[in-house]
């Protein structure tokens, strides 16, 4: 993570590393599946309301690892790279994985509730990514983050303001019914992550070590980070 005092560190904790590699590898499999496999990976593993009604429940997890474009993949994996290292180091591998998958699953549930019996497919890690951002904002609301708007214009704000802004955008976009982006998954995943992080901030470490709350606030309160915002998803 980039901040004012340290250089970018490419040494990733295990779960973040595996999630990155697995998601990139599965996207490559999506690309070649139409030509080299007897089935289409996307349609078999993406989230779909009708498929869930037929008890294809694995789609609630597998859709998280699928993406609709290289840019979609790049943005999600960039945010995972930036936030995942710090969140996993603090929460621990098991709790971080639970946060990631749990927010992704709840994001999918939110999409199904809103989409109803739509024949569309939902795919992408954005529900999980929004969950990580939501948890981060709940745990470190005053941390300053620099977003690179359009990858050019730097905008600095607190994590709380960033999360609120992303939620507002998702709500208005959902009202606009943009069928190409699963805004309901963004919102549901983000809210799930926020309440998870808020619970940790109020009660201490998820493993029950109440002293860790003081360590968390002392260690990370004053750092600033730079991140490119997640602008697109499916």
Order of alpha helices (4+ residues) and beta strands (2+ residues): alpha-alpha-alpha-alpha-alpha-alpha-alpha-beta-beta-alpha-alpha-alpha-beta
